[in-house]
Amino acid sequence: MADSDGAASSAASSANDDALRYVRAVRQKTFQRWFNARLAEKYGPKARFVQDLRVDLCTGIFLINLLHALYALPNPAFILRPVCRDDYMENVDLAYRMMYQAGINTTWIPPEDIVDKKIDSVLNLVWLII
């Protein structure tokens, strides 16, 4: 009897994991479309667009461009071709400063999570910006 309870619990856990993955994928695709639409409004159809939120936002460049487009904040001097984690952190920190100027509270999402490509933090950050 204990084995059947364990199997049922494992199956339920697996179904929950599948549901969470599905919801996360839908959110990611929806937010990516929204993100790209805002970039297209500001920079035109030939702008460089986000292909994968988790990967593309870690450099900070797309975040800076989006915040510039949405809030008409001045574009700060940022590292255009970041190559290492320190460069990514500098750009993401600049984006966080821009969010602060726009009145967006990001204190519960550390910038390191964005640089480290933690999808839940990336999605939460985009949700805050929306």
Secondary structure by P-SEA (a helix, b strand, c coil): caaaaaaaaaaaaaaaaaaaaaaaaaaaaaaaaaaaaaaaaccccccccccccccccccaaaaaaaaaaaccccccccccccccaaaaaaaaaaaaaaaaaaccccccccaaaaaacaaaaaaaaaaaac
